[in-house]
Amino acid sequence: MYERREVVSRTEPEPVPDERDRSVRVIDEPVAEVDRVQATAYDPFAQRRANASKMSQGISLLFGVIETLLALRFILRMLGANPDAGFAQGLYGVTAPFVAPFVGLFGTPAAGGSVLELHTVVAIIVYALVGWLLTKLVWLLVGETRSATRTTADTYRTEVR
């Protein structure tokens, strides 16, 4: 037989703090029946994908910076910027190692101080392709294309008799 007890408190109109009238009712029904289901789902490959994503983002950032510097070099040469100015001199010095493998590939037409460096355009294209290929290579070697979910479920059942 199940027994359920409820405590009902009534407060007097002007109560003294510790004085309360309490009554107890007895009800013939189950006291407690509780089901608790706890489910945990996680993807075991999520961390590996996150690492591959970070590496790909780093590669993209690095090659993006190189391509931006090369594009600035191309624009400054094309507009005929003063090569003795500090900014132009610093930019040409930083980008010189990246352009060096392509110098002499094409002629460099010049007119009135402006220089059309076609080898810089080729360098931009080549570095964009190398960055893209490295990003794809990282995804092939480190990235995880599988997706899975593991679920664990626990059931707790409590009955009071």
Backbone as CSV, one residue per row, in Angstrom:
resi,resn,N_x,N_y,N_z,CA_x,CA_y,CA_z,C_x,C_y,C_z
1,MET,0.841,-1.168,0.000,0.000,0.000,0.000,0.891,1.237,0.000
2,TYR,0.543,2.190,-0.819,1.287,3.434,-0.904,0.627,4.470,-0.011
3,GLU,1.430,5.293,0.567,0.899,6.329,1.428,1.512,7.657,1.023
4,ARG,0.682,8.629,0.837,1.166,9.942,0.453,0.722,10.934,1.509
5,ARG,1.659,11.724,1.987,1.352,12.705,3.022,1.636,14.100,2.477
6,GLU,0.738,14.994,2.758,0.915,16.388,2.389,0.862,17.227,3.644
7,VAL,1.708,18.189,3.736,1.701,19.103,4.868,1.129,20.429,4.385
8,VAL,0.058,20.842,5.007,-0.591,22.095,4.652,-0.381,23.051,5.814
9,SER,0.125,24.235,5.502,0.371,25.223,6.558,-0.614,26.359,6.420
10,ARG,-1.197,26.739,7.527,-2.070,27.908,7.560,-1.465,28.915,8.524
11,THR,-1.528,30.140,8.144,-0.955,31.184,8.972,-2.087,31.986,9.624
12,GLU,-1.933,32.280,10.876,-2.917,33.080,11.626,-2.870,34.510,11.111
13,PRO,-3.916,35.275,11.299,-3.919,36.666,10.842,-2.756,37.482,11.408
14,GLU,-2.474,37.311,12.693,-1.349,38.010,13.297,-0.447,36.951,13.906
15,PRO,0.375,36.323,13.086,1.129,35.191,13.611,2.331,35.617,14.432
16,VAL,2.621,34.772,15.358,3.878,34.859,16.065,4.831,34.033,15.212
17,PRO,6.090,34.426,14.993,6.958,33.787,14.011,7.038,32.265,14.086
18,ASP,7.008,31.626,15.235,7.172,30.176,15.309,5.862,29.423,15.469
19,GLU,4.737,30.103,15.530,3.473,29.413,15.754,2.736,29.244,14.440
20,ARG,2.512,27.981,14.063,1.754,27.677,12.841,0.858,26.489,13.127
21,ASP,-0.278,26.501,12.486,-1.208,25.384,12.617,-0.948,24.448,11.451
22,ARG,-0.562,23.233,11.724,-0.262,22.275,10.676,-1.252,21.124,10.742
23,SER,-1.665,20.671,9.566,-2.515,19.478,9.500,-1.941,18.531,8.467
24,VAL,-2.185,17.244,8.615,-1.649,16.219,7.726,-2.811,15.456,7.122
25,ARG,-2.765,15.292,5.772,-3.755,14.487,5.070,-3.083,13.243,4.552
26,VAL,-3.693,12.101,4.645,-3.166,10.843,4.135,-3.960,10.473,2.893
27,ILE,-3.214,10.208,1.777,-3.837,9.867,0.505,-3.307,8.511,0.076
28,ASP,-4.181,7.607,-0.343,-3.783,6.258,-0.749,-3.474,6.217,-2.240
29,GLU,-2.268,6.608,-2.634,-1.788,6.506,-4.006,-0.268,6.509,-3.979
30,PRO,0.374,6.147,-5.086,1.838,6.082,-5.084,2.455,7.425,-4.720
31,VAL,3.542,7.341,-3.971,4.218,8.548,-3.528,5.073,9.135,-4.645
32,ALA,5.901,8.316,-5.267,6.806,8.853,-6.284,7.061,7.804,-7.346
33,GLU,7.012,8.238,-8.562,7.426,7.410,-9.685,8.113,8.353,-10.648
34,VAL,9.401,8.222,-10.757,10.188,9.180,-11.522,10.969,8.438,-12.597
35,ASP,10.886,8.898,-13.807,11.735,8.414,-14.891,12.615,9.573,-15.296
36,ARG,13.900,9.324,-15.346,14.827,10.351,-15.813,15.669,9.724,-16.904
37,VAL,15.619,10.309,-18.060,16.410,9.830,-19.185,17.464,10.884,-19.478
38,GLN,18.682,10.456,-19.503,19.788,11.363,-19.782,20.462,10.878,-21.051
39,ALA,20.470,11.716,-22.077,21.088,11.350,-23.348,22.238,12.301,-23.629
40,THR,23.341,11.747,-24.029,24.512,12.539,-24.368,24.912,12.188,-25.795
41,ALA,25.001,13.193,-26.644,25.403,12.972,-28.032,26.643,13.804,-28.315
42,TYR,27.606,13.212,-28.969,28.810,13.944,-29.348,29.357,13.359,-30.635
43,ASP,30.133,14.157,-31.310,30.745,13.751,-32.569,32.222,13.470,-32.296
44,PRO,32.664,12.228,-32.439,34.060,11.910,-32.124,35.070,12.524,-33.093
45,PHE,34.621,12.997,-34.249,35.524,13.560,-35.241,35.527,15.089,-35.222
46,ALA,34.773,15.689,-34.330,34.638,17.154,-34.320,35.966,17.846,-34.034
47,GLN,36.746,17.350,-33.100,38.016,17.999,-32.756,39.004,17.929,-33.921
48,ARG,39.020,16.808,-34.607,39.925,16.668,-35.749,39.544,17.633,-36.869
49,ARG,38.238,17.759,-37.123,37.782,18.720,-38.132,38.110,20.145,-37.716
50,ALA,37.980,20.452,-36.429,38.290,21.800,-35.941,39.781,22.111,-36.125
51,ASN,40.640,21.129,-35.851,42.084,21.339,-36.044,42.418,21.565,-37.513
52,ALA,41.826,20.768,-38.384,42.065,20.931,-39.826,41.558,22.287,-40.296
53,SER,40.446,22.713,-39.753,39.897,24.015,-40.130,40.826,25.147,-39.705
54,LYS,41.360,25.059,-38.496,42.298,26.092,-38.028,43.560,26.127,-38.884
55,MET,44.083,24.951,-39.232,45.282,24.913,-40.081,44.989,25.507,-41.455
56,SER,43.834,25.184,-42.013,43.459,25.730,-43.322,43.290,27.239,-43.261
57,GLN,42.706,27.728,-42.176,42.540,29.167,-42.019,43.895,29.860,-41.907
58,GLY,44.831,29.232,-41.206,46.175,29.805,-41.085,46.879,29.881,-42.427
59,ILE,46.764,28.816,-43.217,47.374,28.805,-44.550,46.731,29.878,-45.428
60,SER,45.417,29.960,-45.382,44.718,30.973,-46.192,45.117,32.378,-45.778
61,LEU,45.262,32.602,-44.472,45.678,33.924,-44.001,47.084,34.259,-44.483
62,LEU,48.003,33.321,-44.353,49.392,33.554,-44.768,49.475,33.891,-46.257
63,PHE,48.847,33.076,-47.087,48.913,33.332,-48.530,48.088,34.550,-48.929
64,GLY,47.036,34.849,-48.169,46.268,36.072,-48.428,47.109,37.319,-48.189
65,VAL,47.902,37.303,-47.130,48.788,38.440,-46.834,49.846,38.579,-47.927
66,ILE,50.433,37.455,-48.342,51.451,37.501,-49.414,50.855,38.061,-50.701
67,GLU,49.674,37.581,-51.063,49.032,38.055,-52.296,48.662,39.530,-52.212
68,THR,48.238,39.982,-51.037,47.902,41.401,-50.863,49.140,42.276,-51.012
69,LEU,50.239,41.851,-50.408,51.486,42.614,-50.552,51.945,42.654,-52.012
70,LEU,51.820,41.522,-52.712,52.204,41.498,-54.129,51.285,42.384,-54.970
71,ALA,49.993,42.400,-54.630,49.055,43.269,-55.365,49.394,44.739,-55.128
72,LEU,49.762,45.089,-53.884,50.181,46.469,-53.605,51.444,46.820,-54.382
73,ARG,52.376,45.881,-54.442,53.609,46.114,-55.218,53.263,46.379,-56.677
74,PHE,52.390,45.565,-57.252,51.998,45.711,-58.651,51.361,47.082,-58.892
75,ILE,50.468,47.485,-57.985,49.776,48.774,-58.146,50.765,49.940,-58.028
76,LEU,51.650,49.875,-57.032,52.623,50.971,-56.873,53.553,51.072,-58.078
77,ARG,54.013,49.933,-58.598,54.887,49.968,-59.791,54.129,50.500,-60.999
78,MET,52.880,50.072,-61.130,52.093,50.479,-62.285,51.773,51.980,-62.238
79,LEU,51.554,52.504,-61.037,51.248,53.926,-60.909,52.497,54.798,-60.868
80,GLY,53.669,54.172,-60.866,54.915,54.928,-60.902,55.274,55.565,-59.571
81,ALA,55.038,54.876,-58.472,55.370,55.408,-57.149,56.877,55.607,-57.023
82,ASN,57.251,56.582,-56.230,58.659,56.895,-56.008,59.311,55.732,-55.247
83,PRO,60.298,55.046,-55.844,60.918,53.906,-55.165,61.775,54.306,-53.970
84,ASP,62.072,55.604,-53.824,62.861,56.061,-52.682,61.982,56.407,-51.481
85,ALA,60.643,56.439,-51.666,59.735,56.707,-50.543,59.795,55.518,-49.582
86,GLY,59.676,55.784,-48.305,59.833,54.753,-47.274,58.871,53.580,-47.429
87,PHE,57.596,53.881,-47.672,56.606,52.812,-47.796,56.891,51.933,-49.002
88,ALA,57.120,52.561,-50.144,57.394,51.807,-51.369,58.683,51.007,-51.229
89,GLN,59.712,51.615,-50.660,60.989,50.925,-50.480,60.815,49.705,-49.567
90,GLY,60.076,49.863,-48.463,59.828,48.745,-47.553,59.008,47.642,-48.218
91,LEU,57.989,48.044,-48.969,57.149,47.058,-49.648,57.930,46.291,-50.707
92,TYR,58.750,46.999,-51.470,59.559,46.317,-52.489,60.572,45.371,-51.844
93,GLY,61.119,45.764,-50.695,62.075,44.910,-50.000,61.429,43.642,-49.445
94,VAL,60.194,43.779,-48.919,59.491,42.622,-48.346,59.045,41.663,-49.443
95,THR,58.595,42.189,-50.563,58.040,41.334,-51.617,59.093,40.812,-52.596
96,ALA,60.307,41.345,-52.549,61.347,40.913,-53.491,61.610,39.403,-53.457
97,PRO,61.686,38.744,-52.272,61.926,37.294,-52.285,60.773,36.499,-52.903
98,PHE,59.563,37.024,-52.824,58.415,36.303,-53.385,58.335,36.457,-54.898
99,VAL,58.849,37.554,-55.418,58.799,37.822,-56.858,60.048,37.273,-57.555
100,ALA,61.131,37.073,-56.822,62.428,36.685,-57.406,62.354,35.463,-58.335
101,PRO,61.613,34.403,-58.011,61.593,33.247,-58.925,60.954,33.551,-60.289
102,PHE,60.193,34.636,-60.378,59.456,34.928,-61.605,60.054,36.093,-62.413
103,VAL,61.082,36.750,-61.871,61.706,37.878,-62.571,62.388,37.361,-63.831
104,GLY,62.186,38.053,-64.922,62.782,37.669,-66.198,61.896,36.732,-67.008
105,LEU,60.773,36.315,-66.442,59.852,35.431,-67.158,59.235,36.167,-68.349
106,PHE,58.885,37.423,-68.126,58.347,38.280,-69.174,59.143,39.580,-69.180
107,GLY,59.016,40.332,-70.236,59.609,41.660,-70.274,58.814,42.590,-69.370
108,THR,59.440,43.673,-68.955,58.745,44.642,-68.096,58.603,45.957,-68.847
109,PRO,57.473,46.148,-69.503,57.263,47.402,-70.227,57.164,48.579,-69.264
110,ALA,57.798,49.681,-69.616,57.787,50.890,-68.783,57.481,52.093,-69.657
111,ALA,56.744,53.042,-69.055,56.424,54.280,-69.760,56.208,55.388,-68.746
112,GLY,57.044,56.408,-68.811,56.876,57.586,-67.944,56.943,57.274,-66.463
113,GLY,57.773,56.385,-66.036,57.906,56.063,-64.614,57.030,54.895,-64.184
114,SER,56.023,54.562,-64.974,55.162,53.418,-64.655,55.785,52.152,-65.212
115,VAL,55.712,51.082,-64.438,56.282,49.798,-64.853,55.187,48.744,-64.741
116,LEU,54.996,47.994,-65.799,54.026,46.901,-65.782,54.788,45.604,-65.500
117,GLU,54.766,45.205,-64.223,55.486,43.993,-63.815,54.582,42.777,-64.002
118,LEU,54.711,42.154,-65.166,53.901,40.967,-65.418,54.343,39.793,-64.555
119,HIS,55.608,39.775,-64.164,56.063,38.692,-63.301,55.415,38.765,-61.913
120,THR,55.011,39.970,-61.467,54.286,40.091,-60.198,52.883,39.512,-60.330
121,VAL,52.252,39.723,-61.480,50.924,39.135,-61.718,51.024,37.611,-61.715
122,VAL,52.051,37.083,-62.361,52.248,35.627,-62.366,52.497,35.128,-60.939
123,ALA,53.261,35.871,-60.156,53.529,35.476,-58.771,52.233,35.442,-57.955
124,ILE,51.359,36.415,-58.152,50.079,36.438,-57.445,49.269,35.192,-57.781
125,ILE,49.206,34.858,-59.062,48.437,33.681,-59.498,49.042,32.394,-58.941
126,VAL,50.363,32.267,-59.016,51.035,31.055,-58.534,50.856,30.891,-57.033
127,TYR,51.031,31.975,-56.267,50.865,31.866,-54.815,49.418,31.576,-54.426
128,ALA,48.461,32.081,-55.183,47.057,31.751,-54.924,46.813,30.258,-55.134
129,LEU,47.374,29.707,-56.206,47.210,28.277,-56.468,47.929,27.414,-55.426
130,VAL,49.127,27.835,-55.032,49.870,27.076,-54.016,49.116,27.103,-52.683
131,GLY,48.568,28.244,-52.300,47.777,28.336,-51.074,46.552,27.451,-51.123
132,TRP,45.867,27.451,-52.252,44.680,26.605,-52.424,45.063,25.127,-52.331
133,LEU,46.155,24.740,-53.011,46.592,23.341,-52.973,47.002,22.905,-51.564
134,LEU,47.709,23.766,-50.839,48.090,23.426,-49.464,46.869,23.285,-48.558
135,THR,45.891,24.136,-48.753,44.663,24.031,-47.967,43.968,22.705,-48.233
136,LYS,43.872,22.315,-49.486,43.245,21.033,-49.832,44.070,19.859,-49.305
137,LEU,45.380,19.976,-49.355,46.249,18.922,-48.840,46.071,18.739,-47.330
138,VAL,45.939,19.844,-46.611,45.690,19.751,-45.169,44.374,19.042,-44.898
139,TRP,43.341,19.353,-45.672,42.053,18.688,-45.470,42.152,17.200,-45.790
140,LEU,42.954,16.845,-46.783,43.099,15.422,-47.111,43.874,14.668,-46.043
141,LEU,44.929,15.284,-45.504,45.783,14.591,-44.542,45.274,14.674,-43.110
142,VAL,44.769,15.814,-42.715,44.402,16.028,-41.321,42.890,16.057,-41.119
143,GLY,42.187,16.584,-42.081,40.750,16.761,-41.935,40.008,15.442,-41.910
144,GLU,38.831,15.493,-41.383,38.006,14.306,-41.279,36.689,14.605,-41.965
145,THR,36.377,13.848,-42.991,35.132,14.086,-43.714,34.004,13.220,-43.189
146,ARG,34.349,12.250,-42.349,33.298,11.409,-41.775,32.558,12.194,-40.712
147,SER,31.335,11.816,-40.520,30.553,12.414,-39.460,29.863,11.286,-38.719
148,ALA,29.921,11.335,-37.441,29.289,10.302,-36.642,28.770,10.925,-35.367
149,THR,27.805,10.293,-34.805,27.277,10.739,-33.530,27.146,9.523,-32.638
150,ARG,27.742,9.620,-31.482,27.593,8.566,-30.496,26.637,9.069,-29.435
151,THR,25.671,8.245,-29.112,24.677,8.629,-28.136,24.705,7.641,-26.985
152,THR,24.681,8.163,-25.800,24.610,7.343,-24.594,23.342,7.736,-23.858
153,ALA,22.528,6.762,-23.530,21.285,7.053,-22.817,21.254,6.240,-21.529
154,ASP,20.950,6.897,-20.460,20.804,6.251,-19.164,19.395,6.515,-18.665
155,THR,18.752,5.477,-18.152,17.403,5.628,-17.617,17.433,5.274,-16.134
156,TYR,16.896,6.145,-15.342,16.798,5.919,-13.906,15.331,5.838,-13.561
157,ARG,14.911,4.813,-12.915,13.501,4.673,-12.529,13.469,4.505,-11.012
158,THR,12.697,5.335,-10.396,12.596,5.308,-8.932,11.149,5.087,-8.554
159,GLU,10.918,4.100,-7.741,9.586,3.843,-7.211,9.690,3.716,-5.711
160,VAL,8.741,4.292,-5.038,8.711,4.176,-3.588,7.548,3.263,-3.235
161,ARG,7.828,2.274,-2.425,6.776,1.308,-2.064,6.408,1.443,-0.621
